[in-house]
Amino acid sequence: GNPELPTAVNITWSSINFKTILHWQPKPSGYFYTVEIHGQTSDTKKKCIMTAETECDVTDVLRNVKETYTAHILSVTSSGMDNFEEPPFAVSEKFTPYSQTVLGKPEIRNYTQKGSKLNVVFQDPLTPYTFPNGSFQTIRDIFQHDLEYKLYYWKDQSSGKKDATTKSHKFEVSIDSTKSYCFYIQGVIPSRRENRGGQESMVLCTSVGRSILDEYGAEVFIIIAVIAIAVITFAVVLSVILCKRKKAKAAREKEPLNGV
């Protein structure tokens, strides 16, 4: 082979909602990389043939998401693919999409706070994989009953957090009807040993029962109070000065003229 060619190092798998990209180093100079994906039961597939990049999207060759794969990153020259010698290569860690892909952020579609109930409706993240009709599969289509969601919610301006779990697309939880609440959602795969929780959705807050103090914070009221005190003090001082001047003027007017 070409033992003098550098081989890839720092090989990592990056996968969110089954979109999977391989990364490695170093940037090649005078040679190229070719990626081979080896499955335990599937045929070897080549990707990113003769690339000068240090990343490769391998999503489409990992469709059997419960299969365990390794990547061989071959270092090749422009003529290296024409001979029968095996080029030098580096091997990645094993990767199983079903147990290792990160769950992406759920999208919150609607939420309401009515009385003592908080209702939240959301949808599953999409994957790059499609059904025969061309529509994209969601993570629920793949994980099915292994997937659940957690809702974390708390009274606005409070640190005490509660949670609820569902396998559907909505939550309904009991709350204090006089307070507003903030919340976020996270997908979870309880059967996993690692990487159980996914990315957290954006935090949203209701506005029921929000006071001006909740909205703007105590600091604003302190500033307003200081300004008000300063204005009142200025007005009092100005009134005293004007009053003294008026009295002094009146006193001068009552004095007899000199020489009269």
C-alpha positions, 0 to 999 in steps of 0.5 A: 500500500502507501504506508507513507500516506497519513491516516485519519485521526479524531474520527467522530460520528455526529447524528441528530434525528438520524442525519449522520455525518462523519468527521475526521482530521487532518485536511489532506495534502497531495492525497484524498479520502474515501469512506467505506461503511461496514455493517455487521450484516450488510454489504460494504458501501463506499461514500465520498469517494476521493474527497478532499474534505474531512467530513462525509454525510453517510445518512443514506447508507445507514437506513437499517438503523438498528444495524451497528456500523464502523467506518473505514477512512481510506487514504488514497492517491489519485492513482491509488484506486487503480491498483490492487494494493490496499490503501492505508486506512483508519477505523472509527468507533462502532455506531448504532443509529437507533441507540446513538442518534440524538433526538432533536428539538420537538416543535411546540404547535400550540399551548393554552392556559385555561383555569387550572389546566395547561395544555401543550400540543407539539409535533415530532422532529422529522428524519431524513428517511422517507416513506414510499410516497415520499413523505418524511418519517418522524422519529416516532415512526422509527422509535414507536413505543420506545419514544416518550416526551417529558414536559418540564414546567414551573411557575414564572419567576420560580425555580421549582420545576415539575414534569409530566410524561406522555407518549402522545402529542399533547400534555394536559397538567394541573396548575395554579390558575392565578399564576403564569407558567413557563415550560419546555419539552424534551424527547426521551428514549427510556430504554437507552443506557446512555443519551436518553434525553434529546435536545430541549425545545424552546422555553415558552411562557403563558401570560395568565396572571402576570403582574407588572412586577412579573413583566418588568421586574423589581429593578424597574420599580426601584428606578422609578421610585428613585426618580419619583423621589428626586422629582418630588424633592426638586419640586419641594426645594423649588417651591421653598426657594420661590416662596422665600424670594416672594417674601423677600420681594414683598418685604422690600416693597414695604420698606420706606423710600430713602430720603422721604 
